Amino acid sequence: MRLSTSGIIFVLAGAALIIGAYRFALPGLLPAGLLLLGLVLLSALLIAWGTRRVSITMSTSLREVALSPSQDRYPLAAEGKEVEIEARVTNIGQLAIPAATIDFVAAEGFGDSTSGEVPPLAHRGRQTVLTSFTPNRRGISGLSAVLITVYGPFGLVKMKRKVHGAFPVAVSVPSLGGRIPKDSSIRPARLDEGKVVTGHTTRDFHTREYVPGDDLRHVHWPSTAKFGELMVRHEADEETLYALIVIDLVADERDEEPTDLEVEFLLAAATAAGTAFLRADYEVFVVAHGHQIRFKGARDIDKLRLLSALIRPGRAELPAHDNPNHVVICSVGDQRGQELASHFSRRIPVTLRTLSEIGDMTMLGLSEDLPESWTTFESKRVSR
């Protein structure tokens, strides 16, 4: 609570009148001095009580998204896109509240803090205040606090207090364009040559590598002889295409750790690839430091974007897998990327994204698109 300029004058004048009344034996000055001080005290008491009778409800039109298993739900925004937030201010007290100022304190990376005006509110009166922010960094940010400043009667005292705590918003990397790899859209990588073979039953089948647990009665001997590996029949209408996306955010030995901008480029590449696969009805399995999550269909694109806001730099551990149709590896360094790629069969298309593919990152931004070489996600044959 602070005194305004008028409040300071009232206090000084009141004190001077009271002192003068006793010092110069002028009792008529005493009531005037007490009145001035009383007005300041009354104003302070009224706004102290009034600000405690203010309720603020925060909302936004952003879709709320949650990831298993935590189920923590966040409004989901995209970096560089404007976010509108609405505050509904309600006077739940019995007395009217004078005009006030509401301050929205933005968390780091969510943009500049803003403020708005609230008119006088009668009992049960309501006022909606709209504000907007432009996030400039991925992660969990939003508002750190909402403050209200109220001036008391006669403008003698003002009080600022927090009326709402944090309002978290998840900020994903920008939604950028990417096309599904051509070889993945033509055929499943785990299948031999992509050809449908007519079997002796009424159902067509593909062949794929043997996975422990497969029924040995389904071994397809012609394909086994052709590839030199045990191959089994897999009925075509049971085939579920899926892509594995590995996000490894640790530097190679003797290299510096990636900057925030470099991390965002790799996450944007991974998110664009995952989005392209999901729109093509693939299942997408994303592996990153502390996360292993499977997404199914276009309905899970927002969950993938939320994951891009939650990932922290670290080493990814490859899961046990059954030959994905396509692998996208987003790695800081070439050495680590090649190491991860070497775990997969030569018949599986592998797209490798590393920071060495970008010449001058300071000249690029994530607000519009990925580097041209990163938009198609064509597969690369990596050295083993």
N, C-alpha and C positions, 0 to 999 in steps of 0.2 A: 504494500500500500504506500502511495506517495501523495504528498501535498502538491496541488497545482500552484501556479503563481498567485492566484486569488486566495487559495488556502493559506499560503505563507503570509500574505498581507493580513488576512484575518487573524492569524495566530499572533503575529507581532503587534498588531493594533490592540487586540484583546489583552495581551500581556502588558502593554504599555498603559492601558487604561486602568488595569487592576493595580499596577505599581503606583501610578499617579494617585489613585484613590487613597492609598495608605500613606504615601509619602507626603502628599500635600493636604491630607485631611479633606478630601473632596469625595464624600461617600456617593455622590450622584454618578460618578464615573464607574463605580464597581458593577452595577447591573449591566451597563453597556459592554464592559470588558467580558463579563461572564457570558453574555449573549453571543458575542463574537466567537468565543472559544466553544460555546455549546453548539453553535451551528456547525463548526468544523467537526466536533465529536459526533454529532447526530448524523452528518453526512457520511462519516467513516463507518458508523454502525450500520446504516442503511445499505451501503454497497457491500459491506462484509456479509450481511445476511442475504442480500439480493443475488450476489454471484454464486452463492451456494445453492440457490434455487434455480440454476440454469442447467438444462439438460441438452446435450448435443449428441445426435445420432449421425454416424458417417455411413455413406453408401457410394457405390460406383456402378456404372453399367457394365464394367468388365466382367467376363465370365469367370466364375470361381472354379478352380481345378485342383484336384488332389492326386497324389501318387501313393500307391500301395508300397509298404504296409503302414506308413505313418498316418495316412488319411488327413494330414494337415491341409486345410483348404486355403488357397490364396487367390485373390483377384489376379488375373494374368494380363500383363501389359507387354509391349514390345519396345525394345530400346529405340529411341528416336521418334516414337509415335506419341502424340499428345494423349494425356490421360485426364479425364474430367472426374472430379470428386465433388460430391454434394454433402453439405452439412446442414442438418435440420436443427435449428435452435428453438428450444421450447422453454417458456417461463412456467415452471411448475410451482412457483410460490404464490402467495396471496396478494402481494403488492406488485405494482408495475415496476418494470426495470427500464432505466433510461437508455438512450442510444449507446451502443457499444461497438467495439472493433474486435474482430475475430482474426487471429493469426494462425496460419497453417505452417508449421515448422517442418520442412522437408528433410528426410534422412539423406545421408550422403549418397550421391549418385542419382537422386530422384528429380533433380532440377532445383530451381530457386524457390525459396520460401515466398508465400503470398499472404495477402490479407484481404479482408472484406468488411463491409459495414453492416451493422444490424440496427434497425430502427427501434424506437421504444416499444416494449412489449408489455401488454396488459396481462392479467392473470390468464394462464393457459394460452397465451398468444404464441404464434409460431412464425418463424421466418426461415426460408431456405436460402443458403448462400452457396453459390457455385464457384469453383476455382479449377484451375487446370495446371498440369505439370508436364514437362517433357523429359522423361528419364534419359540419362546419358551413360548409364553403366548397368550391365546385367547384374542380377543377384536379387536378394530380398531387401527391399528398401521401403518406399512409401513415406508415410508421415511419422515423425518421431513424437509429435505432440500437437495438440490444438489448444491455443490460449485465447482467453477473452479479456478485454480491457474495458472496464465500466467506469464512467464518471459519476460521482455522487451528486446529490442535489446542490444547486448553486455552483456546480463546477469546482468545488473546493478540494475534493479528494478524488483520486483515481486508483483503481486496483486492477492488477493483472494476475490472473491465476490460470492454472491448467485445468481444463474442463474435460479433456479427453486424452487418453494415452496414445500409444502407438497404433497406427493403422497400416499394417504391412501389406505390401503389394509385391508380387513376384515379377521381375523384369527379365524377359527372355532376350536372347540375341535376336537381331532383326530377322523377319521372315523373308528369306531370299530365294531366288529361283534356282531350280536344278531339274534336269531331266533324268529319268531312269536310264541306267546303262543299257545300250542297245542289245548287248549279248544276253543280259538278264531278261529283257522283254521278249526275246525270241525263244529262249529255252531255259530250263532249269539247269544250273551248272552241275548239280549232282547226278544228272541223268546222262547216259551214254549217248553222245552226239545229238541229243535232242530229238531222236526219232521215236515215234510211237510204233511199237512192234505188236503185231496182231498175234495173240497167243492161241492156245488150243481151247480156251474158255470163251465165254461170251463177253469178257471184259478185256480191254487193251491194257498193256502194261509198259512201264519203263524199267530200266535196270539202274541200280545204284550200288555204291560200295557196301560191303557187308558191315554191319554195326553189331557189336556184341549184344546178344539177346534176340537177333533175327532167327526165324525158323529156317534151319538148314535145308528143309524141303523146298524152299523157295530159291535156292541157288540157281543162277542162270549160267550154265556151263559155257555156252559159246562166248558170252561176254567175259567170263572169267579167263578163258584162254586168250582172248584178244588183248586184254589189259594186263594180264599177269597178276591180277588181284581178285580176291573172292568177291563176286558180284551177285546180287540177289534181285529177283523180280519185285517190282513195286507197281501196283495197279495205278493206272493213270488218274482215275477220278479220286484217288486218295491223296494225291500229291498236294502238299501245302507249301507254297513258295515262301521262303523267308530269307531275309538279309541280316547279316551280322555286322554291327557297327562298333568298332573299337576306338575309344577315345583315350589316348595315352598322353598325359600332359606333364611329362618329365623330360628334362634335357639329356642328351647324350653325355657321356663322360667328357670332362674338360670343357663343356659348353655351359654358357650361362643359362639360368632358369628363364623360362618364357615370361615376357611382360604380359600385363593384363590385355593389351591389344592383340598380342599374338595368340593368347588363349581364346579370345573372342573370335578370331578368324577361324581357328580350328573347330570351335563349337558351332560356328555358323555353317561351316562346310558339312559337319556331321548332321546338323539339324536339317539342312537342305536335302542331303541325301536321304535321310530317314523319311522326310516328308514325301519325296518323290516315290519311294518304295511303298509307303502306306497308301498313297493315292492309287497305286497300281495293284492294290489288294494283297500286298505282301504282309507277312508278319515281320516285324523288325525287332531284333534283340540288341539292345544297347548295353555295352559293357564300358564302365568308366571307374575311376577311383571311388570306391564305396557304393557303387550302384551296378546292379544287373537286373534290367527290367525289360520285359517283352511287351510290345505294343501290337495291336491288331486293328488294321483298317484305318480309314481316314478319320474315324471318330476319335482316335487316340492322338491326333496330331497336336492338339493343345497340351496333352500330357507330355509329349516329347518336348515341346517348347518349355514347359515348366521344368523338366529335367535340365535343360540348358541353363536355367537360372540357378539351379541347386548344385551343379557339379563344381567341385573344387579341384585345383591342380593336384595330380598324383599319378601313381603308376596303376595301370589297368591290369587285372589278372584274367587271362583267357579262361572261359568256362569249358566244361566238356561239351562238345557239339557234335552234331550228326551231319556234317557236310552242308553248310548253308549254300544257297544258290548264288550268293554274291557276298563278298566281304569288303567293307570300306574301313580302312585304318587311317585315323587322323592322329598323327604323331608329331611331336616337336622336332625330333631329329631323324635323319635318314637311317642311321644305324639301328635305332630302336624300332623304327617302322619295318625295316627289312627283317629284323629278328622276329617280330610278331607275325609277319607274312609267311615266314618259313614254316610255321606250324600247320599250314593248310596244304591240301592236295594240289598238285599242279593243274588239275582239271577245274578247280574252283577259281573263277575270276576274282582278282584282288585289285581294288583301287586303293592306291596309297597317296595320302595327302601329308606333306611335310612343309615346314616353313621355308625350306630351301627353294621351293618352287615360286616364291614371291621375291621379286628383285628388290623393290623399295617399298616397304610397307607404309612408310610415312606418307607416301603419295596416294595411298588408297584409303577408302573409308567403307564402313559397313552399312551406311545409310541407304545405298542404292542397290548394290549387287556384289557378288563374289568376284574375285579375279576371273577373267574369261576362261582360263585353263581349268577352273574348278567348277564350271557350271554343268558339264555333261556327265561327269563321273564315269568316264570310260575306264575299262579295266586295264591294268598294266601287268605284264609278266615281270615279276621281280626275281632277282637272283636268289638262289637258295644256298 
